[in-house]
Amino acid sequence: MIKRVVVTGGSGKAGRGVVADLKERGIEVLNVDVKPSPESSAPDSEIPFMRADLTDFGQAFEALSAGDWGPQPDAIVHFAAIPSPHHSTADQVFRTNMTSTHAVFSTAARLGIKRVVWASSETTLGLPFDRVLDYAPVDEGHVYPETSYALSKLLGEEMARQFSRWSGITIVGLRLSNVMVRGDYERFPSFWDDPHLRKWNLWSYVDESHVNQSVRLALEADITGAENFIIAAADNVMKRPSRELMAEVFPGVPVADRVSGFDTLLSIDKARAMLGYSPSFSWRELY
């Protein structure tokens, strides 16, 4: 049973939610990041923080071995990264994400930590979908990295396979869709008049509660080796059915018969089957 977890990037948008969720469930959590979150920096904070630049292997090793925090962690949740291709230059994004992910996987293997859960990305699937899709919903096999960011994530997945092969640790990659927290849903009405505004990720999203659930499940799932899972909400961001959106924006692309209503066009079937993933919240509850 997982009792102690180091979360890298625990001060980021998704990481903060993961840290809080694990803490609420009685798991000891250490946030490792380049800066503390508001929760970690509060005077009465119960969430310890360690500052580290994970592109530096020495700092990564010290932080992930938990240092003064106490005994070695049972698992690592690796969310630290430059979060999109738009946050820096292509070269900087690639070097930072690859180097930090290598440091995390390598440290886990050296320390004998048996499980790593990490944030891969929906971008590996072909975002911004400027090329013709092979099919919809796209699944884990629909791999067309179009940016240095997406390539860094895809190569991280290959790195996970090799580290798992070398060391026997389980490494679970979560191909997260566009992460939303509650205030973000105020923007959704601005998408509804033009289906091309959100075609870049097939009108998909993932709520912070879904991210938290996927991390919890990935930490405990009865799987071995290296596996990757698309993590998205069960529905789209639009007020139009998914098949109708596909017919207008991607005419001629085959759509699976099982797609109906507002179903997601990023397939979450593998996560449902292997992790027990079940994203119950929908933005439609707010409107």
C-alpha positions as CSV (number, residue, x, y, z in Angstrom):
1,M,0.0,0.0,0.0
2,I,1.3,3.5,-0.9
3,K,1.8,5.6,2.2
4,R,4.5,8.1,1.3
5,V,4.7,10.0,-2.1
6,V,7.0,12.6,-3.5
7,V,5.1,14.8,-6.0
8,T,7.3,16.8,-8.4
9,G,5.7,19.9,-9.8
10,G,3.4,20.0,-6.8
11,S,3.1,23.7,-7.0
12,G,1.7,23.6,-10.6
13,K,-1.9,23.8,-11.7
14,A,-2.5,20.0,-11.7
15,G,0.2,19.2,-9.1
16,R,-1.5,21.3,-6.4
17,G,-4.7,19.3,-6.7
18,V,-2.8,16.0,-6.6
19,V,-0.9,17.0,-3.5
20,A,-4.1,18.1,-1.7
21,D,-6.0,15.0,-2.8
22,L,-3.3,12.6,-1.6
23,K,-2.9,14.5,1.7
24,E,-6.7,14.4,2.3
25,R,-6.6,10.6,1.9
26,G,-4.0,10.2,4.6
27,I,-0.9,9.8,2.4
28,E,2.3,11.6,3.4
29,V,3.3,14.0,0.6
30,L,6.4,16.0,-0.1
31,N,6.1,18.7,-2.7
32,V,9.3,19.1,-4.8
33,D,9.3,22.1,-7.1
34,V,11.4,25.2,-8.0
35,K,9.0,27.3,-5.9
36,P,6.5,26.5,-3.2
37,S,2.8,26.5,-3.7
38,P,0.6,28.9,-1.6
39,E,-0.4,25.8,0.4
40,S,3.2,24.8,1.1
41,S,4.3,28.3,2.0
42,A,1.5,29.0,4.5
43,P,2.8,29.4,8.1
44,D,0.6,26.5,9.3
45,S,1.2,24.3,6.2
46,E,1.1,20.5,6.7
47,I,2.6,19.9,3.3
48,P,6.4,19.9,3.4
49,F,8.2,21.5,0.5
50,M,11.7,20.9,-1.0
51,R,13.1,23.3,-3.6
52,A,14.9,21.5,-6.4
53,D,15.8,21.9,-10.0
54,L,15.2,18.5,-11.5
55,T,17.3,19.1,-14.5
56,D,20.3,18.8,-12.1
57,F,20.7,15.1,-11.3
58,G,22.3,15.8,-7.9
59,Q,19.4,17.9,-6.8
60,A,16.9,15.5,-8.2
61,F,18.5,12.5,-6.4
62,E,18.6,14.4,-3.0
63,A,15.0,15.6,-3.3
64,L,13.5,12.3,-4.5
65,S,15.3,10.3,-1.8
66,A,13.4,12.6,0.6
67,G,16.4,14.0,2.4
68,D,15.4,15.3,5.8
69,W,11.7,14.5,5.2
70,G,12.1,11.0,6.5
71,P,12.1,7.4,5.1
72,Q,12.3,6.8,1.4
73,P,9.0,7.3,-0.4
74,D,6.9,4.4,-1.7
75,A,6.3,6.2,-5.0
76,I,6.9,9.3,-7.1
77,V,4.3,11.4,-8.9
78,H,6.3,13.3,-11.6
79,F,4.4,16.4,-12.8
80,A,7.3,18.8,-13.0
81,A,7.8,20.1,-16.5
82,I,7.5,23.1,-18.8
83,P,3.7,22.6,-19.3
84,S,3.2,23.4,-23.0
85,P,5.0,24.2,-26.2
86,H,4.0,27.9,-25.7
87,H,5.8,28.4,-22.4
88,S,9.4,28.7,-23.8
89,T,11.5,28.0,-26.8
90,A,11.2,24.6,-28.5
91,D,14.8,23.8,-27.5
92,Q,14.3,24.8,-23.9
93,V,11.1,22.9,-23.6
94,F,12.6,19.8,-25.0
95,R,15.8,19.9,-22.9
96,T,14.1,20.7,-19.7
97,N,11.4,18.0,-20.0
98,M,13.7,15.3,-21.2
99,T,16.5,16.0,-18.6
100,S,14.1,16.2,-15.7
101,T,12.2,13.1,-16.6
102,H,15.4,11.2,-17.1
103,A,16.6,12.3,-13.6
104,V,13.3,11.2,-12.0
105,F,13.3,7.8,-13.7
106,S,17.0,7.2,-13.1
107,T,16.7,8.2,-9.4
108,A,13.7,5.9,-8.9
109,A,15.6,3.0,-10.4
110,R,18.7,3.7,-8.3
111,L,16.7,4.0,-5.1
112,G,14.5,0.9,-5.8
113,I,11.3,2.9,-5.7
114,K,8.8,0.6,-7.3
115,R,6.3,2.9,-8.9
116,V,6.4,6.2,-10.8
117,V,3.3,8.0,-12.1
118,W,4.0,10.8,-14.5
119,A,2.3,13.4,-16.6
120,S,2.6,12.6,-20.3
121,S,0.3,14.6,-22.6
122,E,-2.5,14.5,-25.1
123,T,-0.2,16.3,-27.5
124,T,1.4,12.9,-28.3
125,L,-1.8,12.0,-30.2
126,G,-1.3,14.6,-32.9
127,L,-2.3,18.0,-31.5
128,P,-3.2,20.5,-32.8
129,F,-4.7,18.0,-35.3
130,D,-3.8,20.0,-38.4
131,R,-3.3,16.8,-40.2
132,V,-6.2,14.4,-41.1
133,L,-7.0,12.1,-38.3
134,D,-6.8,8.4,-38.9
135,Y,-9.9,7.7,-36.9
136,A,-11.9,8.9,-33.9
137,P,-12.0,8.6,-31.0
138,V,-8.2,8.7,-31.1
139,D,-6.6,6.2,-28.8
140,E,-3.1,5.5,-27.4
141,G,-2.0,4.1,-30.8
142,H,-2.7,7.4,-32.6
143,V,0.8,8.9,-32.1
144,Y,1.9,11.9,-34.1
145,P,4.0,14.3,-32.1
146,E,4.0,17.7,-33.9
147,T,6.0,19.9,-31.5
148,S,9.2,19.6,-29.4
149,Y,6.9,19.5,-26.3
150,A,5.0,16.5,-27.7
151,L,8.2,14.8,-28.7
152,S,9.6,15.2,-25.2
153,K,6.6,13.5,-23.8
154,L,6.7,10.7,-26.4
155,L,10.4,10.1,-25.8
156,G,9.7,10.1,-22.1
157,E,7.3,7.3,-22.7
158,E,10.0,5.3,-24.5
159,M,12.4,6.2,-21.7
160,A,9.9,4.8,-19.2
161,R,9.7,1.5,-21.1
162,Q,13.5,1.1,-21.0
163,F,13.9,2.0,-17.4
164,S,11.1,-0.4,-16.5
165,R,12.9,-3.1,-18.5
166,W,16.2,-2.4,-16.9
167,S,15.0,-2.1,-13.3
168,G,11.6,-3.7,-13.1
169,I,9.9,-0.6,-11.7
170,T,6.3,0.2,-12.9
171,I,6.0,3.5,-14.7
172,V,2.5,4.8,-15.5
173,G,2.2,7.7,-18.0
174,L,-1.0,9.8,-17.9
175,R,-1.7,11.5,-21.2
176,L,-3.6,14.3,-19.6
177,S,-6.0,16.4,-21.7
178,N,-6.3,20.2,-21.1
179,V,-6.6,20.5,-17.3
180,M,-9.5,22.6,-16.0
181,V,-10.1,23.8,-12.4
182,R,-13.5,25.2,-11.5
183,G,-12.9,28.8,-12.5
184,D,-11.8,27.7,-16.0
185,Y,-15.4,26.7,-17.0
186,E,-16.4,30.3,-17.2
187,R,-14.6,30.4,-20.6
188,F,-16.6,27.5,-22.1
189,P,-19.5,29.6,-23.6
190,S,-16.9,31.4,-25.7
191,F,-16.2,28.1,-27.6
192,W,-19.7,27.2,-28.5
193,D,-20.3,29.4,-31.6
194,D,-17.2,28.2,-33.6
195,P,-16.3,24.5,-33.5
196,H,-12.8,25.3,-35.0
197,L,-11.7,27.1,-31.8
198,R,-11.3,23.8,-29.9
199,K,-10.7,21.4,-32.7
200,W,-7.0,21.4,-31.7
201,N,-7.7,18.8,-29.0
202,L,-11.0,17.4,-30.4
203,W,-13.1,19.5,-28.0
204,S,-11.7,17.7,-25.0
205,Y,-10.8,18.6,-21.4
206,V,-10.0,17.0,-18.1
207,D,-11.2,18.2,-14.7
208,E,-8.8,18.4,-11.8
209,S,-10.9,15.8,-10.0
210,H,-10.3,13.4,-12.9
211,V,-6.6,14.0,-12.7
212,N,-6.6,13.3,-9.0
213,Q,-8.6,10.1,-9.5
214,S,-6.2,8.9,-12.3
215,V,-3.2,9.5,-10.1
216,R,-4.7,7.6,-7.2
217,L,-5.6,4.7,-9.4
218,A,-2.3,4.6,-11.1
219,L,-0.5,4.4,-7.8
220,E,-2.3,1.3,-6.8
221,A,-3.3,-0.4,-10.1
222,D,-2.3,-4.0,-10.5
223,I,-0.1,-3.5,-13.5
224,T,3.6,-3.9,-14.3
225,G,6.0,-2.5,-16.8
226,A,5.4,0.8,-18.5
227,E,1.9,1.7,-19.6
228,N,0.4,5.0,-20.9
229,F,-3.2,6.1,-20.6
230,I,-5.3,8.9,-22.1
231,I,-6.9,10.8,-19.3
232,A,-9.8,13.0,-20.3
233,A,-13.4,13.8,-19.2
234,A,-16.1,11.6,-20.6
235,D,-17.7,14.4,-22.6
236,N,-16.7,17.3,-24.9
237,V,-16.6,21.0,-24.2
238,M,-19.4,21.8,-26.6
239,K,-23.2,21.9,-26.7
240,R,-23.1,20.0,-29.9
241,P,-22.9,16.2,-30.3
242,S,-19.4,14.8,-31.1
243,R,-20.4,13.1,-34.3
244,E,-21.8,16.4,-35.6
245,L,-18.6,18.2,-34.8
246,M,-16.5,15.6,-36.5
247,A,-18.7,15.7,-39.7
248,E,-18.3,19.5,-39.9
249,V,-14.6,19.9,-39.0
250,F,-13.1,16.5,-40.0
251,P,-15.4,15.2,-42.7
252,G,-14.5,11.8,-44.0
253,V,-12.7,10.7,-40.8
254,P,-14.2,7.4,-39.6
255,V,-16.0,7.7,-36.2
256,A,-16.5,4.6,-34.1
257,D,-20.1,3.4,-33.9
258,R,-20.0,3.5,-30.1
259,V,-19.7,7.4,-30.1
260,S,-23.0,9.0,-29.2
261,G,-24.2,12.3,-27.8
262,F,-21.3,14.4,-26.3
263,D,-18.9,11.5,-25.9
264,T,-15.2,12.3,-25.6
265,L,-13.2,12.0,-28.8
266,L,-10.1,11.1,-26.9
267,S,-10.6,7.5,-26.0
268,I,-10.5,6.7,-22.3
269,D,-11.4,3.0,-22.8
270,K,-7.9,1.8,-21.8
271,A,-7.9,3.8,-18.6
272,R,-11.4,2.5,-17.8
273,A,-10.4,-1.1,-18.4
274,M,-7.0,-1.2,-16.8
275,L,-7.1,1.5,-14.1
276,G,-10.8,1.6,-13.3
277,Y,-10.9,5.2,-14.3
278,S,-14.4,6.7,-14.1
279,P,-14.6,10.5,-14.6
280,S,-18.0,11.4,-13.2
281,F,-17.9,15.2,-13.1
282,S,-18.9,17.1,-16.2
283,W,-18.9,20.9,-16.8
284,R,-22.6,20.5,-17.7
285,E,-23.3,20.3,-14.0
286,L,-22.4,24.0,-13.8
287,Y,-24.7,25.3,-16.6
